[in-house]
Amino acid sequence: MERLQRQPRPAGLRRLGVLRHRFDPVEGCGLQDLARLLDPSCPSRSFRARTVGVGDGTWILESPAREWMIKKVSIERIGSNLPTQLENCDALVQKFPGIVRDKKLAFPHSVIELQGHTGERVGDLLVSRRAPGVQLGRFLADLDLRKAQDQLRLERVCAGVGEMLADFHARYADPKTGEATYHTDFHPSNVLYEQQTDTLSIVDLTGMGTPGVTDDLDKFQRLLARLAGERYATAFRLRYIALAPAWVSERSSTKSTAASSDKLLYPPTAETFTTLPRATSFRSLSSLATGFDPHQNITTLAWLVSPKVKLVHPRLQPARTKAWMLYQSGQKECFYLQYAPAKSEAPGLPSIAERCEEFVGRYPWILDDLAVAFPHCVIPLQMSLKYHGAVFVANCGCNSTLEQYALSVRESRDADEEEKLLRICFKAGEDLCHLQQTYDVQEPHLQLRPSCVLYDRDTGLIAFADFAWAGDDAVSAKDRLTESVRSFAGQAAAEEFRRGYSCRQRSSRSRENDVCLGHLRLPWSCRNEPVSEAAEDASSSESEDEAGLSCCLM
């Protein structure tokens, strides 16, 4: 062992000296020499070393005053165009001088050269501070996830890891390009958690910034899902996504940096999709614990409702007071988001989510019906750990409403367009009646009462959304939508909507009448039974002569 002669300090890690011959501190080979290089004031006999990790090249070195992490690295290059681990660390220190003082990172601050018997360089020892805590996988193994307390505890820690990774990517973005610098081997064994101080740290940073490896988020999420489950992997990812764009934006001072924040979450791609995947059952997604502001949480919502198909440039457009359409720029299909506060739940009845699930259980094909934007999942909302409401998510074939179309017609003052609007309102009334006849249920609290009409002027698609299910005393869908059409399209359009609804009823009644006559239905076969909203509206809107046909042969 010898100290190097004083010479200009190279930019990068501190050069502490040289160790010669075989090095194995656990067996005592080179331990005393290593101790003198690290802390000459401390007796070398008080140093202890132990191996950590699955290999034999990483050690924890302890003295009465301090602790270090020692990692033996090769001087060989993995590829001709890639730096050695020491060269990579030197470059990172030059780019981010404060990285060695970051308490969340166990980044090397010094290096000791290893030499063979003939004085040739055979390796390097990278020296970093010892981060507190145990590997996250070890912490997880000590939990009992059958207990609610441990579930919440792990979920909170995983969200903390997402927050830490988001800050890491933002803090160490390239000063020139704004590109995030990735860990490149981010997994639960390289995250330490100290329970007493609730501290998280990142270790094994010698490959940080290696070109071409950008899977920190996906890799950790995938491994965490295998170890603990999707709940905790989702908590990690959602926290990362919620914070990464904000922190990158705060640190951005150039256009290139701002652009890189978009690239971090949704890389630009030439690929586009034309059809969003349809659900096959009603399900509940992870809770949002910070209330609901769709404009501030647009990135989180985009990933949450469409985890398999990325919304590359998500857009949010209001549909009603508490409803929005989330879609990808340039695409017609969208997700219809409807907010239902906790107070909207009708007392004494199943919750809205329970009614959605029951309805889908009866009519599973409704999730594929292009005429209905029916909820296929729910996002519970929490505030201060209390239920605050829910957001119901539905697939929709278009991202515009009939109200928006009517407003454009009014602004154009085109007589032909105004006539077309009346025909569309008539068709919407027909379609609403057909919808209620198709999904005919007797229980009033399950009957469909949409509050919004969607319309695509290019395809002519008419669909219904915003299913409030306000209870037995709710206004009928026909009356609610008639008033809605009157408010944005005028009295004539509202009358056409109601007329279309009534015409569809009379047409259906006539067909039922023909069927009854064909089967010689007898008078006593007609009996008073609960009827659906569509049937009630039919009997009330018909004339006395038409109503006389409602029961055959009477």
C-alpha positions in Angstrom: 0.0 0.0 0.0 1.3 3.5 -0.8 -0.1 6.9 -1.2 0.1 8.6 -4.5 2.3 11.6 -4.9 0.6 15.0 -4.9 -0.5 16.0 -8.3 -3.3 18.0 -9.8 -6.6 16.4 -8.7 -8.5 15.0 -11.7 -12.1 16.0 -12.2 -14.2 13.2 -10.8 -13.8 10.8 -7.8 -11.1 11.4 -5.3 -8.0 9.2 -5.8 -7.1 7.8 -2.4 -4.2 5.5 -3.3 -3.2 2.0 -4.3 -3.6 -1.4 -2.9 -1.3 -4.2 -4.1 -1.7 -8.0 -4.2 -4.9 -9.9 -3.5 -7.7 -8.1 -1.8 -10.3 -9.8 0.4 -11.2 -7.7 3.5 -13.4 -10.4 5.0 -10.4 -12.8 5.2 -8.2 -9.9 6.3 -6.3 -9.5 3.0 -5.7 -5.8 2.6 -8.1 -4.7 5.3 -5.6 -2.8 7.4 -4.1 -1.1 4.3 -7.7 -0.1 3.2 -8.4 1.2 6.7 -5.4 3.5 6.6 -6.4 4.9 3.3 -10.0 5.6 4.4 -9.3 7.0 7.9 -5.7 7.3 9.0 -6.7 8.6 12.5 -8.6 5.4 13.4 -6.8 2.2 14.5 -7.0 -0.3 11.7 -7.7 -3.1 14.2 -11.2 -1.6 14.9 -12.3 -2.0 11.3 -14.7 -4.8 10.4 -15.8 -5.9 6.9 -18.7 -8.1 5.7 -19.9 -9.1 2.3 -23.3 -7.9 1.0 -25.2 -8.8 -2.1 -25.2 -12.0 -4.0 -21.7 -11.6 -5.4 -18.4 -11.4 -3.7 -17.4 -7.9 -4.8 -19.3 -5.7 -2.5 -18.6 -5.1 1.2 -19.7 -3.0 4.1 -16.7 -1.6 6.1 -17.4 -0.5 9.6 -15.3 1.5 12.1 -16.3 3.1 15.4 -16.9 6.4 13.7 -18.0 5.7 10.2 -19.2 3.1 7.7 -18.5 2.7 4.0 -19.7 0.8 1.1 -16.9 -0.8 -1.0 -17.5 -2.2 -4.5 -14.8 -3.9 -6.6 -15.3 -3.1 -10.3 -13.5 -4.2 -13.5 -11.3 -2.0 -15.6 -12.5 -3.7 -18.7 -15.0 -2.1 -21.1 -18.2 -4.0 -21.7 -18.3 -2.5 -25.2 -15.9 -0.5 -27.3 -18.1 2.6 -27.1 -18.9 2.3 -23.4 -16.9 3.7 -20.5 -15.6 1.7 -17.6 -17.6 2.1 -14.3 -14.9 4.4 -13.0 -14.9 6.5 -16.1 -18.7 6.7 -15.9 -18.6 7.8 -12.3 -16.0 10.5 -13.1 -18.2 11.8 -15.9 -21.2 12.0 -13.7 -19.4 13.9 -11.0 -18.2 16.4 -13.6 -21.7 16.8 -14.9 -23.5 16.8 -11.5 -20.9 18.0 -8.9 -23.5 17.8 -6.1 -24.2 14.1 -6.6 -21.7 12.9 -4.1 -23.4 15.0 -1.4 -26.9 13.7 -2.2 -28.1 11.9 1.0 -30.7 9.9 -1.0 -27.9 8.3 -3.1 -25.0 6.1 -2.1 -22.9 7.4 -5.0 -19.1 6.8 -5.0 -17.0 9.7 -3.8 -13.6 8.0 -3.9 -11.6 5.3 -5.7 -8.7 3.1 -4.8 -6.6 1.4 -7.5 -5.9 -2.3 -7.2 -2.6 -3.5 -8.6 -1.1 -7.0 -9.2 2.3 -8.4 -8.2 4.0 -6.7 -11.1 2.4 -3.3 -10.6 -0.2 -3.6 -13.3 -3.7 -2.2 -12.7 -6.1 -5.1 -12.2 -9.2 -3.4 -10.8 -10.7 -0.5 -8.8 -12.5 -0.1 -5.5 -15.3 2.4 -5.6 -16.0 3.9 -2.1 -19.3 5.4 -1.1 -21.0 6.2 2.1 -23.1 3.5 3.6 -26.8 4.3 3.2 -29.1 3.4 6.1 -31.7 0.7 6.1 -32.3 -2.7 4.5 -33.1 -3.7 1.0 -36.8 -3.1 0.1 -37.2 -6.8 -0.7 -36.0 -7.7 2.8 -38.4 -5.2 4.3 -41.3 -6.6 2.2 -40.4 -10.2 3.4 -40.8 -9.2 7.0 -44.4 -7.9 6.5 -47.6 -9.9 6.8 -49.7 -8.7 3.9 -52.8 -10.4 5.3 -52.9 -7.5 7.8 -54.5 -4.2 6.7 -51.9 -2.3 8.6 -49.0 -3.9 6.8 -50.8 -3.4 3.5 -51.2 0.3 4.0 -47.6 0.5 5.3 -46.2 -1.1 2.2 -48.4 0.9 -0.1 -47.1 4.1 1.5 -43.5 3.0 1.1 -44.0 2.0 -2.5 -45.5 5.4 -3.3 -42.5 7.0 -1.6 -40.2 5.0 -3.9 -42.1 6.4 -6.9 -41.7 9.9 -5.5 -38.0 9.4 -5.0 -37.5 8.0 -8.5 -39.4 11.0 -10.0 -37.1 13.4 -8.1 -34.0 11.4 -9.1 -35.0 11.7 -12.8 -35.8 15.4 -12.5 -32.8 16.3 -10.4 -30.3 14.6 -12.7 -31.7 15.7 -16.0 -29.0 16.5 -18.5 -28.2 20.3 -18.2 -27.9 20.7 -22.0 -30.6 18.4 -23.4 -33.0 18.0 -20.5 -32.9 14.2 -21.0 -33.4 12.2 -17.8 -30.4 10.3 -16.5 -31.5 6.8 -15.6 -30.3 4.4 -12.9 -30.3 1.6 -15.5 -30.7 -1.2 -12.8 -33.5 0.1 -10.6 -35.0 -2.8 -8.7 -36.1 -3.5 -5.1 -32.7 -4.8 -4.1 -31.1 -1.4 -5.0 -33.5 0.6 -2.8 -32.9 0.7 0.9 -35.6 1.6 3.5 -34.8 2.7 7.1 -37.9 2.2 9.2 -37.0 4.3 12.2 -36.4 7.4 10.2 -38.7 6.5 7.3 -35.8 7.1 4.9 -35.4 5.7 1.4 -32.1 5.6 -0.5 -30.8 4.4 -3.9 -27.6 2.3 -4.1 -25.5 0.6 -6.9 -25.2 3.7 -9.1 -22.1 2.9 -11.0 -24.0 2.2 -14.2 -26.1 5.4 -13.9 -26.7 7.0 -17.3 -25.6 4.1 -19.4 -26.9 4.8 -22.9 -29.9 2.9 -24.2 -31.2 1.7 -20.8 -34.3 3.7 -19.8 -36.6 1.1 -18.1 -36.3 2.3 -14.4 -40.0 2.8 -14.1 -41.2 -0.3 -15.9 -38.6 -2.6 -14.5 -39.3 -1.7 -10.9 -43.0 -1.9 -11.4 -42.8 -5.3 -13.0 -40.6 -6.8 -10.2 -42.6 -5.2 -7.5 -45.8 -6.6 -8.9 -44.2 -10.1 -8.8 -43.0 -9.7 -5.2 -46.0 -8.0 -3.6 -48.9 -7.5 -6.1 -50.4 -5.0 -8.5 -51.7 -2.8 -5.8 -48.3 -1.8 -4.6 -46.8 -1.6 -8.1 -49.6 0.7 -9.1 -49.0 2.9 -6.0 -45.4 3.2 -7.0 -46.2 4.1 -10.7 -49.0 6.5 -9.9 -46.9 8.5 -7.5 -44.0 8.7 -10.0 -46.3 9.8 -12.8 -48.1 12.4 -10.6 -44.8 14.0 -9.6 -42.4 13.6 -12.4 -43.8 16.1 -14.9 -44.2 18.8 -12.2 -40.7 18.4 -10.9 -39.2 18.3 -14.3 -41.1 21.5 -15.2 -40.0 23.3 -12.1 -36.4 22.6 -13.0 -36.8 23.5 -16.7 -35.4 26.7 -18.0 -35.3 25.8 -21.7 -37.6 24.5 -24.3 -35.6 21.3 -24.7 -36.0 20.5 -21.0 -39.7 21.0 -21.1 -39.9 18.7 -24.1 -38.0 16.0 -22.3 -40.6 15.9 -19.5 -43.1 14.8 -22.1 -40.6 12.3 -23.4 -40.0 10.9 -19.9 -43.6 9.8 -19.6 -44.9 9.5 -23.2 -42.2 9.1 -25.8 -43.1 10.5 -29.2 -44.0 7.7 -31.6 -45.2 7.3 -35.1 -47.6 4.6 -34.0 -51.3 5.5 -33.5 -54.2 3.4 -32.5 -57.7 3.6 -33.9 -59.6 1.5 -31.3 -59.4 1.7 -27.6 -59.6 -1.8 -25.9 -63.0 -2.5 -24.5 -63.6 -3.9 -21.1 -65.4 -7.2 -20.6 -66.5 -6.6 -17.0 -67.0 -3.9 -14.4 -64.0 -3.3 -12.1 -62.5 -1.0 -9.6 -59.2 0.7 -10.1 -56.7 2.1 -7.5 -57.8 5.0 -5.4 -56.7 8.5 -5.9 -55.8 9.8 -2.5 -55.6 13.5 -3.3 -59.2 14.3 -4.3 -60.0 14.9 -8.0 -58.9 17.6 -10.4 -58.8 16.1 -13.9 -56.8 18.9 -15.4 -54.0 18.5 -12.8 -54.1 14.7 -12.9 -54.5 14.2 -16.6 -51.3 12.1 -17.0 -52.2 9.9 -14.0 -55.7 9.4 -15.4 -54.4 8.6 -18.9 -52.2 5.8 -17.5 -54.8 4.6 -15.0 -57.7 4.2 -17.5 -55.5 3.0 -20.4 -52.4 1.2 -19.0 -51.9 -1.0 -22.1 -52.4 1.6 -24.8 -50.6 4.8 -24.1 -52.4 8.1 -24.8 -49.3 9.8 -26.3 -50.8 13.3 -26.1 -53.8 13.1 -23.8 -56.4 15.8 -24.0 -59.2 16.6 -21.7 -62.5 18.3 -22.8 -65.4 19.1 -20.5 -68.7 17.4 -21.4 -70.9 18.6 -18.5 -70.5 20.2 -15.1 -69.0 17.1 -13.6 -68.0 15.1 -16.7 -65.1 15.2 -19.1 -63.8 13.4 -22.2 -60.2 12.1 -22.1 -58.8 11.2 -25.5 -55.6 11.1 -27.5 -55.0 14.1 -29.8 -56.2 13.2 -33.3 -58.4 10.3 -32.2 -62.2 10.2 -32.0 -62.6 7.5 -29.4 -62.3 8.7 -25.8 -62.9 7.8 -22.2 -65.9 9.5 -20.7 -65.2 10.4 -17.0 -68.1 11.1 -14.7 -67.5 12.4 -11.2 -70.0 11.4 -8.5 -69.5 12.9 -5.1 -70.1 10.8 -2.0 -73.3 12.8 -1.2 -74.8 11.8 -4.6 -75.3 8.2 -3.3 -79.0 7.5 -2.6 -79.6 6.4 1.0 -81.0 2.9 1.3 -80.0 1.8 -2.1 -76.9 0.0 -3.5 -74.0 2.4 -4.3 -73.6 3.6 -7.9 -70.7 1.3 -8.4 -72.7 -1.7 -7.1 -75.5 -0.8 -9.5 -73.1 -0.5 -12.4 -71.7 -3.9 -11.6 -75.2 -5.5 -11.3 -76.3 -4.0 -14.6 -73.2 -5.2 -16.4 -73.8 -8.6 -14.9 -77.3 -8.7 -16.5 -76.3 -7.1 -19.8 -72.5 -7.7 -20.3 -72.8 -6.8 -24.0 -73.6 -3.1 -23.0 -69.9 -2.5 -22.8 -69.6 -3.2 -26.5 -72.6 -1.1 -27.4 -71.4 2.0 -29.4 -74.7 3.8 -28.5 -73.9 3.7 -24.8 -71.0 5.1 -22.9 -71.7 2.9 -20.0 -69.2 2.8 -17.1 -66.8 -0.1 -17.1 -64.7 0.8 -14.1 -64.6 3.1 -11.1 -61.8 5.1 -9.5 -62.6 5.7 -5.8 -61.5 9.1 -4.5 -60.1 9.7 -1.0 -59.4 12.8 1.0 -57.8 12.6 4.4 -58.3 8.8 4.2 -62.1 9.2 3.9 -64.2 8.3 0.9 -64.8 11.5 -1.1 -66.6 10.1 -4.1 -65.8 8.3 -7.3 -65.0 8.8 -11.0 -66.8 6.4 -13.4 -65.0 5.6 -16.6 -66.7 4.6 -19.9 -65.5 3.9 -23.5 -67.1 6.3 -26.0 -66.9 6.2 -29.8 -66.7 10.0 -30.2 -65.3 13.0 -28.3 -67.9 15.6 -29.0 -71.4 16.3 -27.6 -74.7 17.2 -29.3 -74.6 20.5 -27.3 -71.2 21.4 -28.9 -72.6 20.6 -32.4 -75.7 22.7 -31.7 -73.6 25.7 -30.6 -71.6 25.5 -33.8 -74.8 25.4 -35.8 -76.1 28.5 -34.0 -72.9 30.4 -34.7 -73.0 29.4 -38.4 -76.6 30.7 -38.9 -76.9 28.2 -41.8 -80.5 27.2 -42.5 -79.5 23.8 -43.8 -77.5 23.0 -40.7 -80.4 24.1 -38.5 -82.7 21.8 -40.4 -80.2 19.0 -40.0 -80.0 19.7 -36.2 -83.7 19.1 -35.9 -83.4 15.8 -37.7 -80.6 14.8 -35.4 -82.6 15.6 -32.3 -85.5 13.5 -33.7 -83.1 10.6 -34.2 -81.7 11.1 -30.7 -85.2 10.8 -29.3 -85.8 7.6 -31.2 -82.5 6.2 -30.1 -83.1 6.9 -26.4 -86.4 5.0 -26.6 -84.8 2.1 -28.3 -82.0 2.1 -25.7 -84.5 1.9 -22.8 -86.4 -0.9 -24.6 -83.2 -2.8 -25.3 -82.1 -2.7 -21.7 -85.5 -3.0 -20.1 -85.4 -3.5 -16.3 -88.2 -3.4 -13.8 -86.3 -2.1 -10.8 -86.5 1.8 -11.0 -83.1 2.2 -9.4 -81.5 0.3 -12.3 -83.3 1.9 -15.2 -81.0 3.8 -17.6 -81.3 7.6 -17.1 -78.5 9.2 -19.3 -78.0 12.9 -18.9 -75.7 13.6 -21.9 -76.1 13.1 -25.7 -72.9 12.6 -27.6 -72.7 13.2 -31.4 -70.1 12.8 -34.1 -70.9 15.0 -37.1 -68.5 13.0 -39.4 -70.0 9.5 -38.7 -73.4 10.5 -37.5 -72.9 8.4 -34.3 -75.3 9.2 -31.5 -74.5 7.9 -28.0 -75.7 8.4 -24.5 -73.6 9.0 -21.4 -73.6 10.3 -17.8 -75.7 7.7 -16.0 -76.6 9.4 -12.7 -79.0 6.8 -11.2 -80.4 9.3 -8.8 -83.0 7.0 -7.4 -86.7 6.1 -7.6 -87.9 9.7 -7.7 -85.5 10.8 -10.4 -86.8 12.7 -13.4 -87.2 10.4 -16.4 -84.5 10.4 -19.0 -86.9 11.7 -21.6 -87.9 14.7 -19.6 -84.3 15.4 -18.4 -82.9 15.3 -21.9 -85.8 17.2 -23.4 -85.0 20.1 -21.0 -81.3 19.8 -21.8 -81.9 20.0 -25.6 -84.2 22.9 -25.1 -81.5 24.8 -23.1 -78.9 24.5 -25.8 -80.8 24.0 -29.1 -84.2 25.7 -28.6 -87.8 24.8 -28.3 -88.2 23.4 -31.8 -85.3 21.0 -31.3 -86.7 19.9 -27.9 -90.1 19.1 -29.5 -88.4 17.1 -32.2 -86.5 15.1 -29.6 -89.8 14.3 -27.7 -91.6 13.5 -31.0 -88.9 11.1 -32.0 -89.1 9.4 -28.7 -92.9 9.1 -28.9 -92.8 7.9 -32.5 -90.5 5.1 -31.6 -92.8 4.1 -28.7 -95.9 4.0 -31.0 -94.0 1.9 -33.6 -92.9 -0.6 -30.9 -96.5 -0.7 -29.6 -97.8 -1.5 -33.0 -95.4 -4.3 -33.4 -96.3 -5.7 -30.0 -100.0 -5.4 -31.0 -99.4 -7.5 -34.1 -97.6 -10.1 -32.1 -100.4 -10.3 -29.5 -103.0 -10.7 -32.3 -101.0 -13.3 -34.0 -100.8 -15.4 -30.8 -104.5 -14.9 -29.9 -103.6 -13.5 -26.5 -106.6 -13.6 -24.2 -108.0 -10.7 -22.1 -107.1 -12.3 -18.7 -103.5 -12.6 -19.7 -103.1 -8.8 -19.2 -102.3 -8.0 -15.6 -100.8 -5.1 -13.7 -97.1 -5.5 -13.4 -94.2 -3.0 -12.7 -93.2 -1.3 -16.0 -90.0 0.3 -17.1 -89.6 4.1 -17.8 -90.0 3.6 -21.5 -93.3 1.7 -21.0 -94.7 4.3 -18.6 -93.8 7.1 -21.0 -95.5 5.2 -23.8 -98.8 4.9 -22.0 -98.8 8.5 -20.9 -97.9 10.0 -24.3 -100.4 8.0 -26.4 -103.8 9.3 -27.3 -106.9 7.5 -25.8 -107.4 5.6 -29.1 -103.7 4.5 -29.2 -103.8 3.5 -25.5 -106.7 1.3 -26.2 -104.4 -0.9 -28.2 -102.0 -1.4 -25.3 -103.7 -4.6 -24.2 -104.8 -6.9 -27.0 -108.5 -8.0 -27.3 -109.6 -6.0 -24.3 
